[in-house]
Structure formats: C-alpha cells, structure tokens
Amino acid sequence: MAGTSVERIDPHAGHGELEHHPHPVYNPDAPSEQWGWHGEWREFAPRGRTILLGLAALAMFAMLIGNHSSHVEDWWLGVTGTAIVVYIVVSQRAANRARRRR
C-alpha cells in the first residue's frame, strides 16, 4: 500500500526504502484498531443503550415545558418520547424472555 499512512518512509534508510511496523499507524478498514477496541456497543456497555434512550425520553418530556404558542411541537415531543419509552419496554421484555429460555 505505497503512499498510504500504513507505511512510513524511514528517513535513515536509502531513498525509496520503507520502514515496516508490526502495528500500522492507521488502517482505514478498521479505524478502531488504533485505540484497541474491536467489539460492539453491547460488549462495551450492556445497559448503555437503555440508559441513553431513557435520557433521550426524559429530554423529550422536559422540552414539553416551555412557552410554545402552537402545540404542534408538544405533540411531536410527546409522541417521540412515548415511542422511545415503548421501545425500551418492548426490548427489555424481549431480553428477559430470551434470558429465561436459556
């Protein structure tokens, strides 16, 4: 891969010779390789998705408080927040059922 950041030119070597490293500096096919994590979000923080979605739902309901002249925003915020809560509940029930089956 000449000309990419995976190979470095050794300034002390002869002209055109490359210095080969056992661990490349940057691999465009796996950018997370640089800082060492190759897993999924569920492996890193199993409850992280639920916590972040819960915070998003709370933010939606908190935004209902305000000086809205039209209530169209209130409907969108309420429906979006409710949809997030329903998704959390359904996914938790499915996970509990899957756990019981094992």
C-alpha positions in Angstrom: 0.0 0.0 0.0 2.5 2.5 -1.2 1.6 6.1 -0.5 -0.8 5.4 2.4 -0.4 6.2 6.1 0.0 2.4 6.8 3.6 2.6 5.6 6.2 5.1 6.8 9.3 6.1 4.9 12.4 5.6 7.0 14.5 8.8 6.9 17.7 6.9 7.7 17.3 4.3 5.1 18.1 4.7 1.4 15.9 6.6 -1.0 12.6 4.8 -1.5 13.0 2.1 1.2 10.1 1.7 3.6 10.2 1.1 7.3 7.7 -1.7 8.2 6.0 -1.6 11.6 4.4 -4.6 13.2 1.3 -2.5 14.1 0.3 0.0 11.4 -0.4 3.5 12.5 -3.8 3.7 10.8 -5.9 1.1 9.0 -8.7 2.7 7.0 -10.6 -0.6 7.1 -10.6 -0.7 10.9 -10.2 2.8 12.4 -10.9 1.5 15.9 -7.7 -0.6 15.7 -5.8 2.5 16.6 -7.2 2.6 20.1 -7.7 -1.1 20.6 -11.4 -1.8 20.7 -12.9 -4.1 18.1 -16.2 -5.1 19.8 -19.8 -3.9 19.8 -21.6 -1.4 22.0 -23.3 -4.3 23.9 -20.0 -5.7 24.9 -18.6 -2.4 26.0 -21.7 -1.2 27.9 -24.6 -3.7 28.1 -27.0 -1.3 29.6 -25.7 1.8 27.9 -28.3 1.8 25.1 -31.1 1.7 27.6 -29.7 4.4 29.7 -29.1 6.7 26.7 -32.5 6.1 25.4 -34.0 6.8 28.8 -32.2 10.1 29.0 -33.4 11.0 25.5 -37.0 10.3 26.5 -36.6 12.4 29.6 -35.2 15.2 27.5 -38.2 15.0 25.2 -40.7 15.2 28.1 -38.6 18.1 29.7 -38.9 20.0 26.5 -42.7 20.0 26.8 -42.3 22.7 29.5 -41.9 26.0 27.7 -43.7 28.9 26.0 -44.9 27.1 22.9 -47.5 29.2 21.1 -48.5 26.3 18.9 -48.9 22.8 20.4 -47.6 21.0 17.3 -44.2 20.8 19.0 -45.8 19.4 22.1 -47.4 16.6 20.0 -44.1 15.7 18.3 -42.2 15.7 21.5 -44.8 13.7 23.4 -45.2 11.1 20.6 -41.4 10.8 20.2 -40.8 10.4 23.9 -43.6 7.9 24.2 -42.2 5.9 21.3 -38.8 5.8 22.9 -40.3 4.5 26.2 -42.4 1.9 24.4 -39.2 0.7 22.6 -37.3 0.4 25.9 -40.1 -1.6 27.5 -40.5 -3.9 24.5 -36.8 -4.5 24.1 -36.4 -5.2 27.9 -39.3 -7.7 27.8 -37.8 -9.5 24.8 -34.4 -9.6 26.5 -36.0 -11.0 29.7 -37.8 -13.7 27.7 -34.6 -14.7 25.9 -32.8 -14.9 29.2 -35.5 -17.2 30.7 -35.3 -19.5 27.7 -31.6 -20.2 28.2 
